[in-house]
Amino acid sequence: MRTKLNSRSNSDALAARFAAVRGLSEALVAPLSDADATVQSMDDASPAKWHLAHSSWFFETFVLRDFVRGYTLHDERFPFLFNSYYEAEGRRHSRARRGMVTRPSLAEVFAYRAHVDAALLAALPALPPAAIDLVTLGCHHEEQHQELLITDMLHLMSENPIEPAIWPRAPKVPVAMPGPIGWIEGAGEVTEIGHDGRGFAFDCEGPRHATLLSPHALADRTVTNGEWAAFIAEGGYTEPRHWLSDGWAWVKAQGIVAPLYWELRDGAWTRFGLDGRRPIDPAAPVTHVSFYEADAYASWAGARLPTEAEWEAAASAYDPAGGNQLDTAGAVEPRPASEGPAFFGDVWEWTGSAYRPYPRFRAAEGAVGEYNGKFMSGQFVLRGGSCATPRGHLRASYRNFFYPHQRWQFTGVRLAKDL
């Protein structure tokens, strides 16, 4: 993760990246009122105002406070309000109660951001390498929160009975369904996975290590809404035989009958998105499904979920900056599934791999060592990014992770099978 500012051009490049990341976060929340930005729709989500302030707290705490002589906190109350999970940073406000923080106002949070931005940009040319590393980490951290901003905004609006559109747009022109799934064969061999050390990566992406693959094949596209509707029609949510025990208990307890945001209206499936409620696009990748649903669908289809090693071995041949990813503020939605391989963008793809440390993994020293490692329990790995992931944020080695019941992110399914 080491970045050295050994020239004015490198300093200018990092300053430009910092400014662009910070600007996109603010553009994403432009359609929101102070009330919109304050409300918390569920424990897994956070208010937009909190995301904006927390990402500023990260830069203020780990860079300005720790490396800039004489820096004074913008507001001494903010560390308690906007620390997320860093035990080393002391007491913090309960995650489930973030929606109760009606003050500071959205305008005051923007003022906080402006204060942090000005101080960091002024200090940047003289920061030591360790601080530069943290600025780089902070930019990637804020990009993660941009995706969370979008998905949390979507969940919030879905809870509003009038189902408002954040970014209204004209109806889409239907496209043809993709052809049948094709298969990309992978050999049985020893291969290396994990980050190769070039450029930025989060600590959980390494160390790079050898792993054994059995002969297998991965689908050349993700599962579509149309295919998922067939799964529903054939009793996918009412027949227990394809479900894991925990998954079936979750379906029954929660009354799950379809992906999140789907609703049957006038005999046809619709979905709620950032552009309001619309008919599902049968050709688009299914999204907002849990690991339990993904695993059940794979069983129903006579397949399985890929391992993260299988996924990374196949995806390494493709451009991580390609595909449908977040470029600017505006309506975000998976595009119709392509008929050729596409491993990045559209929807995060569930794997069958538990989120656990790679061999020889060691968390970083200090508070930032809490970033990933302490969450390596009870979660599953997702790969590939989504339509809400900022372009340039992804790598073939990138590991996302969620609990098996969670589905408010843009999560979808790529099938795999043994050969």
C-alpha positions as CSV (number, residue, x, y, z in Angstrom):
1,M,0.0,0.0,0.0
2,R,3.1,2.2,0.0
3,T,2.9,5.4,-2.1
4,K,5.8,7.9,-2.2
5,L,5.3,11.6,-3.2
6,N,8.8,12.0,-4.6
7,S,7.8,14.8,-7.0
8,R,5.4,17.7,-7.3
9,S,3.6,15.8,-10.0
10,N,2.9,12.9,-7.6
11,S,1.6,15.3,-5.0
12,D,-0.6,17.0,-7.5
13,A,-2.0,13.6,-8.7
14,L,-2.9,12.5,-5.2
15,A,-4.5,15.9,-4.5
16,A,-6.5,15.6,-7.7
17,R,-7.6,12.1,-6.8
18,F,-8.6,13.2,-3.3
19,A,-10.6,16.1,-4.6
20,A,-12.4,13.9,-7.2
21,V,-13.3,11.3,-4.6
22,R,-14.6,13.9,-2.2
23,G,-16.5,15.7,-4.9
24,L,-18.3,12.5,-6.1
25,S,-19.6,11.8,-2.5
26,E,-21.2,15.2,-2.4
27,A,-22.7,14.9,-5.8
28,L,-24.3,11.6,-4.9
29,V,-26.2,13.2,-2.0
30,A,-27.2,16.3,-4.0
31,P,-30.9,15.1,-4.5
32,L,-31.4,14.6,-0.7
33,S,-33.0,16.9,1.8
34,D,-31.6,17.2,5.4
35,A,-34.3,14.8,6.5
36,D,-33.4,12.3,3.7
37,A,-29.8,12.4,4.8
38,T,-30.6,11.9,8.5
39,V,-33.0,8.9,8.5
40,Q,-31.7,5.4,9.0
41,S,-33.8,2.7,7.4
42,M,-32.3,-0.4,9.1
43,D,-29.4,-1.4,11.3
44,D,-27.3,-2.5,8.3
45,A,-27.6,0.9,6.6
46,S,-26.3,4.3,7.7
47,P,-27.7,7.8,7.1
48,A,-26.2,9.6,4.1
49,K,-25.1,12.4,6.5
50,W,-23.2,9.8,8.6
51,H,-21.3,8.4,5.6
52,L,-20.2,12.0,4.6
53,A,-19.0,12.7,8.1
54,H,-17.4,9.3,8.8
55,S,-15.2,9.5,5.7
56,S,-14.1,12.9,6.8
57,W,-13.5,11.7,10.4
58,F,-11.2,9.0,8.8
59,F,-9.0,11.6,7.2
60,E,-9.1,13.9,10.2
61,T,-8.2,11.2,12.7
62,F,-5.6,9.1,10.9
63,V,-3.9,11.8,8.9
64,L,-4.5,15.3,10.2
65,R,-4.6,14.5,13.9
66,D,-1.7,12.1,13.9
67,F,0.7,13.7,11.4
68,V,0.0,17.4,11.2
69,R,1.6,19.4,14.0
70,G,-0.8,21.8,15.7
71,Y,-3.9,20.5,14.0
72,T,-7.1,21.1,16.0
73,L,-10.2,18.9,15.6
74,H,-13.0,20.6,13.8
75,D,-15.4,19.6,16.6
76,E,-14.3,17.5,19.6
77,R,-17.8,15.8,19.7
78,F,-17.4,14.3,16.2
79,P,-15.1,11.4,17.0
80,F,-17.8,9.9,19.2
81,L,-20.5,10.4,16.6
82,F,-18.6,9.3,13.5
83,N,-16.2,6.6,14.5
84,S,-17.5,3.4,13.0
85,Y,-16.0,0.3,14.6
86,Y,-12.4,1.3,15.7
87,E,-12.1,0.0,19.2
88,A,-8.7,1.6,19.5
89,E,-10.3,5.0,19.0
90,G,-12.5,4.7,22.1
91,R,-16.2,5.0,22.7
92,R,-18.6,5.6,19.8
93,H,-22.3,6.1,19.1
94,S,-24.3,3.0,18.6
95,R,-24.5,1.9,15.0
96,A,-28.2,1.2,15.3
97,R,-28.9,4.7,16.6
98,R,-27.1,6.7,13.9
99,G,-30.5,7.9,12.6
100,M,-31.1,9.7,15.8
101,V,-28.3,12.2,15.2
102,T,-30.5,15.0,13.8
103,R,-27.7,17.4,14.6
104,P,-25.2,18.4,13.3
105,S,-27.2,19.4,10.3
106,L,-26.4,18.4,6.7
107,A,-25.0,21.9,6.1
108,E,-22.8,21.5,9.2
109,V,-21.5,18.2,7.9
110,F,-20.6,19.8,4.6
111,A,-18.8,22.5,6.5
112,Y,-16.9,19.7,8.4
113,R,-15.9,18.2,5.0
114,A,-14.7,21.6,3.7
115,H,-12.6,22.1,6.8
116,V,-11.0,18.6,6.5
117,D,-10.4,19.0,2.7
118,A,-8.7,22.4,3.1
119,A,-6.4,21.2,5.9
120,L,-5.5,18.0,4.2
121,L,-4.7,19.6,0.8
122,A,-2.6,22.2,2.5
123,A,-0.6,19.5,4.4
124,L,-0.3,17.0,1.6
125,P,3.0,18.1,0.1
126,A,4.9,17.8,3.4
127,L,3.3,14.6,4.7
128,P,5.6,11.6,5.4
129,P,5.2,8.3,3.5
130,A,3.2,6.7,6.3
131,A,0.6,9.5,6.1
132,I,0.5,9.4,2.3
133,D,-0.3,5.7,2.6
134,L,-3.3,6.6,4.8
135,V,-4.5,9.3,2.4
136,T,-4.5,6.7,-0.3
137,L,-6.3,4.2,1.9
138,G,-8.8,6.9,2.9
139,C,-9.6,7.6,-0.8
140,H,-10.4,3.9,-1.3
141,H,-12.3,3.8,2.0
142,E,-14.5,6.7,0.8
143,E,-15.1,4.9,-2.5
144,Q,-16.4,2.0,-0.5
145,H,-18.7,4.4,1.4
146,Q,-19.9,5.8,-2.0
147,E,-21.3,2.4,-2.9
148,L,-22.8,2.1,0.6
149,L,-24.3,5.6,0.2
150,I,-26.1,4.5,-3.0
151,T,-27.4,1.3,-1.6
152,D,-28.4,2.8,1.7
153,M,-30.3,5.6,-0.2
154,L,-32.1,3.0,-2.2
155,H,-33.1,1.1,0.8
156,L,-34.3,4.2,2.5
157,M,-36.5,5.3,-0.4
158,S,-37.9,1.8,-0.7
159,E,-39.3,2.2,2.8
160,N,-41.2,5.3,1.8
161,P,-44.8,4.4,0.8
162,I,-44.8,6.8,-2.1
163,E,-41.6,5.2,-3.5
164,P,-39.9,8.4,-4.6
165,A,-37.3,8.2,-7.4
166,I,-33.9,9.8,-6.5
167,W,-32.9,10.0,-10.1
168,P,-36.0,9.9,-12.4
169,R,-35.5,8.9,-16.0
170,A,-37.4,7.8,-19.1
171,P,-38.6,4.2,-19.5
172,K,-36.0,1.9,-20.9
173,V,-36.3,0.3,-24.3
174,P,-36.6,-3.5,-23.9
175,V,-33.7,-5.6,-25.2
176,A,-33.6,-9.2,-26.3
177,M,-32.9,-11.9,-23.7
178,P,-29.3,-13.2,-23.8
179,G,-28.6,-16.6,-25.2
180,P,-28.2,-19.7,-23.0
181,I,-25.3,-19.6,-20.5
182,G,-22.0,-20.6,-21.9
183,W,-19.2,-22.1,-19.9
184,I,-15.6,-21.1,-19.4
185,E,-13.5,-24.1,-18.5
186,G,-10.8,-24.0,-15.9
187,A,-8.1,-26.6,-15.6
188,G,-7.2,-28.6,-12.6
189,E,-4.0,-27.0,-11.5
190,V,-2.1,-25.1,-8.9
191,T,-2.5,-21.4,-9.4
192,E,-1.7,-18.2,-7.5
193,I,-4.3,-15.9,-6.2
194,G,-4.2,-12.7,-4.1
195,H,-2.8,-9.3,-4.8
196,D,0.6,-9.3,-6.5
197,G,2.0,-6.2,-4.7
198,R,1.7,-3.8,-7.6
199,G,-0.4,-0.7,-6.7
200,F,-2.9,-0.4,-3.9
201,A,-4.8,-3.3,-2.2
202,F,-6.6,-3.8,1.0
203,D,-4.8,-6.0,3.5
204,C,-7.3,-8.9,3.2
205,E,-6.3,-9.3,-0.5
206,G,-3.0,-10.9,0.4
207,P,-0.6,-12.4,0.8
208,R,-0.5,-13.9,-2.7
209,H,-0.4,-17.7,-2.4
210,A,-0.7,-20.9,-4.3
211,T,-4.0,-22.8,-4.3
212,L,-5.2,-26.0,-6.0
213,L,-8.1,-25.8,-8.5
214,S,-10.0,-28.9,-9.6
215,P,-11.3,-29.1,-13.2
216,H,-14.3,-26.7,-13.3
217,A,-16.3,-24.3,-15.4
218,L,-17.8,-20.8,-14.7
219,A,-20.8,-19.4,-16.5
220,D,-19.9,-16.7,-19.0
221,R,-22.6,-14.3,-17.6
222,T,-24.6,-13.8,-14.5
223,V,-28.2,-15.1,-13.9
224,T,-30.9,-12.8,-15.3
225,N,-34.1,-11.6,-13.9
226,G,-36.0,-13.7,-16.4
227,E,-34.2,-16.8,-15.3
228,W,-34.9,-15.9,-11.6
229,A,-38.6,-15.4,-12.4
230,A,-38.7,-19.0,-13.7
231,F,-37.1,-20.2,-10.5
232,I,-39.9,-18.5,-8.6
233,A,-42.6,-19.9,-10.9
234,E,-41.2,-23.4,-10.3
235,G,-41.5,-23.2,-6.6
236,G,-38.0,-21.9,-5.8
237,Y,-39.1,-20.2,-2.6
238,T,-41.6,-22.8,-1.5
239,E,-39.6,-26.1,-2.0
240,P,-37.1,-26.7,0.8
241,R,-35.0,-29.3,-1.0
242,H,-32.6,-26.8,-2.7
243,W,-32.1,-24.7,0.4
244,L,-29.4,-24.8,3.1
245,S,-31.0,-25.4,6.5
246,D,-30.2,-21.9,7.7
247,G,-31.4,-20.5,4.4
248,W,-34.7,-22.3,4.6
249,A,-35.2,-21.1,8.2
250,W,-34.5,-17.5,7.0
251,V,-37.0,-17.8,4.1
252,K,-39.7,-19.0,6.5
253,A,-39.0,-16.6,9.3
254,Q,-38.8,-13.5,7.0
255,G,-41.5,-14.5,4.5
256,I,-39.1,-14.2,1.6
257,V,-40.8,-14.9,-1.8
258,A,-38.5,-12.9,-4.3
259,P,-35.4,-10.8,-4.4
260,L,-35.4,-7.6,-2.3
261,Y,-37.3,-4.7,-4.0
262,W,-39.4,-7.1,-6.2
263,E,-43.1,-6.9,-6.0
264,L,-45.9,-8.6,-7.9
265,R,-48.3,-6.0,-9.4
266,D,-51.1,-6.8,-11.8
267,G,-49.7,-10.3,-12.3
268,A,-46.2,-9.1,-13.3
269,W,-43.0,-8.7,-11.3
270,T,-41.7,-5.1,-10.7
271,R,-38.7,-3.8,-8.9
272,F,-37.9,-0.6,-7.0
273,G,-34.8,1.2,-8.0
274,L,-33.2,4.6,-7.8
275,D,-35.4,5.6,-10.7
276,G,-38.6,4.5,-8.9
277,R,-40.7,1.4,-9.4
278,R,-40.6,-0.2,-12.8
279,P,-41.2,-3.6,-14.5
280,I,-38.3,-6.0,-14.1
281,D,-36.0,-6.2,-17.1
282,P,-35.8,-9.9,-17.9
283,A,-32.5,-9.5,-19.6
284,A,-30.7,-7.7,-16.8
285,P,-28.8,-9.6,-14.1
286,V,-30.8,-10.4,-11.0
287,T,-29.7,-8.4,-8.0
288,H,-30.4,-7.9,-4.3
289,V,-30.3,-11.6,-3.5
290,S,-28.7,-13.1,-0.4
291,F,-26.1,-15.9,-0.3
292,Y,-28.9,-18.2,0.8
293,E,-30.9,-17.4,-2.3
294,A,-27.9,-17.6,-4.6
295,D,-27.0,-21.0,-3.2
296,A,-30.6,-22.3,-3.6
297,Y,-30.8,-21.1,-7.2
298,A,-27.5,-22.8,-8.0
299,S,-28.8,-26.0,-6.6
300,W,-32.1,-25.7,-8.5
301,A,-30.1,-25.1,-11.7
302,G,-28.0,-28.2,-11.2
303,A,-24.8,-26.1,-10.5
304,R,-23.0,-24.5,-7.6
305,L,-21.4,-21.2,-6.7
306,P,-17.8,-20.6,-7.8
307,T,-15.0,-20.6,-5.2
308,E,-13.2,-17.3,-5.0
309,A,-10.1,-18.9,-6.3
310,E,-12.0,-20.1,-9.4
311,W,-13.5,-16.7,-9.9
312,E,-10.2,-14.9,-9.6
313,A,-8.3,-17.2,-11.9
314,A,-10.9,-16.6,-14.6
315,A,-11.4,-12.9,-14.0
316,S,-7.6,-12.1,-14.1
317,A,-7.8,-12.1,-17.9
318,Y,-10.3,-9.2,-18.0
319,D,-10.0,-5.5,-17.4
320,P,-11.2,-4.5,-13.9
321,A,-12.0,-1.0,-15.2
322,G,-14.5,-2.4,-17.8
323,G,-18.1,-3.2,-17.4
324,N,-21.0,-1.2,-15.9
325,Q,-19.6,0.6,-12.9
326,L,-20.2,4.0,-11.2
327,D,-18.8,7.0,-13.1
328,T,-21.0,9.9,-12.1
329,A,-24.0,10.6,-9.9
330,G,-27.2,9.4,-11.5
331,A,-29.5,6.4,-11.8
332,V,-27.6,3.2,-11.0
333,E,-28.8,-0.1,-12.3
334,P,-27.4,-3.3,-13.8
335,R,-27.4,-3.3,-17.6
336,P,-28.8,-6.2,-19.6
337,A,-26.6,-9.3,-19.4
338,S,-24.0,-9.6,-22.2
339,E,-23.6,-12.7,-24.2
340,G,-19.8,-12.8,-23.6
341,P,-17.7,-13.0,-20.4
342,A,-17.9,-9.9,-18.2
343,F,-16.4,-10.3,-14.7
344,F,-16.5,-6.7,-13.5
345,G,-19.5,-4.4,-12.8
346,D,-23.2,-4.8,-12.8
347,V,-23.6,-7.0,-9.7
348,W,-21.3,-8.4,-6.9
349,E,-21.1,-12.1,-7.4
350,W,-21.6,-14.4,-4.4
351,T,-18.9,-17.2,-4.1
352,G,-19.1,-20.3,-2.0
353,S,-16.0,-19.2,-0.1
354,A,-16.0,-18.2,3.5
355,Y,-14.4,-14.9,4.2
356,R,-11.3,-16.1,6.1
357,P,-7.6,-14.9,6.1
358,Y,-5.2,-16.1,3.5
359,P,-2.2,-18.1,4.6
360,R,0.3,-15.8,6.4
361,F,-2.2,-12.9,6.7
362,R,-1.3,-10.4,9.3
363,A,-3.4,-7.3,10.2
364,A,-1.7,-4.0,10.1
365,E,-0.5,-2.4,13.3
366,G,-2.6,0.2,15.1
367,A,-6.2,1.2,14.6
368,V,-6.2,0.7,10.8
369,G,-5.5,-2.9,11.5
370,E,-9.1,-3.2,12.5
371,Y,-10.2,-2.4,8.9
372,N,-10.8,-5.9,7.6
373,G,-9.2,-8.7,9.6
374,K,-11.6,-8.7,12.6
375,F,-14.6,-9.3,10.3
376,M,-13.3,-12.7,9.1
377,S,-16.0,-14.7,10.7
378,G,-19.4,-15.9,9.5
379,Q,-19.3,-14.1,6.2
380,F,-19.0,-15.0,2.5
381,V,-16.8,-13.5,-0.2
382,L,-18.3,-11.6,-3.2
383,R,-16.3,-10.7,-6.3
384,G,-16.4,-8.4,-9.3
385,G,-18.0,-5.1,-8.1
386,S,-21.3,-3.7,-9.2
387,C,-23.0,-0.8,-11.0
388,A,-22.6,1.2,-7.8
389,T,-18.8,0.5,-7.4
390,P,-16.7,3.6,-8.5
391,R,-14.8,2.8,-11.6
392,G,-11.1,2.3,-10.9
393,H,-11.8,0.8,-7.4
394,L,-11.7,-2.8,-8.4
395,R,-9.0,-5.5,-9.0
396,A,-9.2,-9.2,-9.7
397,S,-8.0,-9.8,-6.2
398,Y,-10.6,-7.6,-4.5
399,R,-12.6,-9.4,-1.8
400,N,-16.0,-8.0,-0.6
401,F,-17.8,-9.8,2.1
402,F,-21.3,-9.9,3.7
403,Y,-23.3,-12.1,6.0
404,P,-25.3,-14.8,4.2
405,H,-28.7,-13.1,4.8
406,Q,-27.8,-9.7,3.6
407,R,-29.0,-8.5,0.2
408,W,-29.4,-4.7,0.1
409,Q,-26.3,-4.4,-1.9
410,F,-26.2,-5.0,-5.7
411,T,-25.5,-8.8,-5.2
412,G,-26.1,-11.4,-7.9
413,V,-25.2,-14.9,-9.1
414,R,-22.7,-16.5,-11.5
415,L,-23.0,-20.3,-11.7
416,A,-20.1,-22.8,-11.6
417,K,-19.9,-26.6,-12.1
418,D,-17.4,-29.4,-11.7
419,L,-15.9,-31.1,-14.7
